[in-house]
Amino acid sequence: MRMGKKTGLRTVSRRMFLQKTGAVAGTLGLAPAIGAPFVSRALADTKTLKIIQWSHFVPAYDTWIDGFVHEWGKKNGIDATIDHIPHLELPARAAAEVSARAGHDIFGFNGSGGPHLFEKSTMDMTPLVEELEKKYGKVSKIGQQVAYDTTTKKWVAFPDYYIDFPVLYRKDLWDEIGMKPDTWDDVRKGGAKLKAKGHPVGIGLGHSVDPNNSYNSMLWSYGASYCDDTGKKVTLDSKETLEVVKFVKALYTEAETPEVLSWDDSSNNRFLASGRGSMIHNPISAYRTIQKSNPALADKIFVLKTPAGPVRRLAAGAPNSYIIWDFAKNKEAATAFLKDYCAHWKDAFIAATGYNHPLFPNLVPKPMPIFSDDPTSHPSDKLKVLETADDWCVVFGYPGPASPAADEVANNFIIPDMMAKAATGKMTPEEAVKWATQEVEGIYKKWAGRT
Amino acid sequence: MTAIAEPRRRAVARRPRFLLDRTEFMGPMFIAPAVLYVFALVGLPFLLALYYSVSAYSIFDPSYRFVGLKNLYDVFESDIFRHALWNTLMFTIGSQAIGLLLGKIGAMLLMKEFPGRGLARALVILPWAVPISLATLAWKWMFDSLYSVINWTLVAAGLVDVANQPQWLGQQDLAFAAVMTVQAWRLFPFGVIIFLAGYASVPKDVLDAATVDGAGFWRRNYQIIMPIIAPIVVIALIFGTVFTFTDLSVVYLLTMGGPMNSTQVLGSLAFQVGILSGDVAHGAMICLFMFPFLLVAVIVMLRALRRREI
């Protein structure tokens, strides 16, 4: 007892210290176990729905979807939350959630590495999509590429939207030379004239998302592709590929400057916003940003379909889709949410200022709002050409289906690197095609036995 | 009396609580959490990487199928991988050399008495303390193709003309130099701290005696100070080498491995293949290439250190 009254540090023995800390730790450790019956009942009474998706390039869209989720949760008595993360972080987050078999109920994929890669961990969306098709029409061709598995004949995702890749160009400058960038050859010839006047064209050649979209667009428009329509056979080594590589070399030398080699996805936007650039190949987000920062310049920027090549006119759209994990805690609520979201899709389209293209034909009937009459654009039908985007947009893997192999080719930037190697003279066009073919074949061979 | 006392002691020794007073028991007990922690966060992932690297495991098909050394062969066949391996070595050696050299110079300057030395010492730590994402964004702006403050200065000084200004992240050699510079910039405060600590441990009387004997700046530095502080510098070198060899953040944030994979390193490539593309098996195999290199580097450095101590 006497010892106990002395509380100075020196009198605390190691044994006493362990006894006291052990007792505290034990109590803390037992607390959850003691409280478990009460806590679990409380959790069971709270229905939750967790959604995650990218931070949209149009902030107004995020504001709209956040409000929609909140209101939907309130109306249905569900604690619904939505998280936004940068698009480049989505694949790692998805992999982590699958690995832990925990996380969100609904996962919104943006760009490559999406539902086809994760399809063994997702809920079969066929009943939902078929129900929605009855209401909103058959999903478009690009929508099928985004979310339908042609092998298993299942919808692996809810096809939400795609982001098109048109031409944004300075009409005033192109009018001066009496041209418009309607074909890739026009881009090169007109770009050369405008570069001489201090206004080059700019299509990024570095490692980012946009170059993948642009150079795949060129490949397809010249009749080339890196796989056939089965999505199994590599077809990159062709005279069409060689032709497009030679074209890119000429485009780089004659109409661009070396800065394109260092660009990330926002660089071409800044290039156009600076007033120096005469044309970029990019979604309309660049135009929307300039409308806010420099309305006078925005009035000079016009929109065209993706340029045509000698064979066809095609651009790589960026796919967006929602999946419900097979380990989701509230699949029923997740399905109900997507149905209601679909019913409000026109509001989503308006909130995104036309950036999100519908994949069900009757969601936003033509004439489409914003595109046919955009009060912020002068003239107000400046974006009308985007109503036709379904005709000239596909996703990576074309003419085959989207697949993990097609996505890995994109993730490894093989097509932009093939172009860059030839454009900068590091390799001859023939060597660059040979190098890229070897890399693509390696990837397709690797995935062949797995998918 | 002795006969009575001994059994009493034995009775106490038999009580289990007495274990808490035994050093041979408590020593391992205290170290066990640290060992478990290292095993759980380093050992297990390493074993898992080994396990995945000889399989066909992917995010698409997370079932396990043993494929032997096939992934090793596939990885070696890739031109991008071979390039990334070479880059990783150069990136590590280059940034370590620059970082330590700057660290030494910085420490020598900060040893001198001058007004505001405390503030200068605090500012030197900043590159190390600032989150890498923020710091790299700042560097990205400095290297920007349109608004580079470095190019603006060079143009204003008349050293380059606007049409031919360097593309820091667009030209292969410059891009590699840029990522190496940023990594060295991150590391040099660590070098400064290590050298400052080392200098403080050098006995002043030894230096005074050497000065009286006529030893100049270089001789004092390389024949007295460096041998004394070598052990601590080697430890810093080991830390820096491991951190840099396994790092992907600077490359990922600044260039994403471009242009044309000229800045691709093993860490960024493994992330690209294993996580972004979902091919966990090949990603794990790429990661494992770091292990033998780091093992050899650490063994060589530690042996050199031990020889010096003997």
Interface residues (C-beta under 8 A of the other chain):
Chain A: R14 R15 L18 P91 A92 A94 A95 V98 G113 H116 L117 F118 E119 K120 S121 L205 G206 H207 S208 P258 E259 V260 L261 S262 W263 D264 S267 R270 F271 S274 R276 P404 D407 E408 N411 N412 F413 D417 A420 K421 T424 K426 W435 Q438 E439 G442 K446 W447 G449 R450 T451
Chain B: R17 L20 D21 M26 A56 S58 I59 F60 D61 P62 D74 E77 S78 D79 I80 F143 D144 S145 L146 Y147 Q167 W168 L169 G170 Q171 Q172 A175 T255 M256 G257 G258 P259 M260 N261 F271 Q272 V273 I275 L276 S277 G278 D279 H282
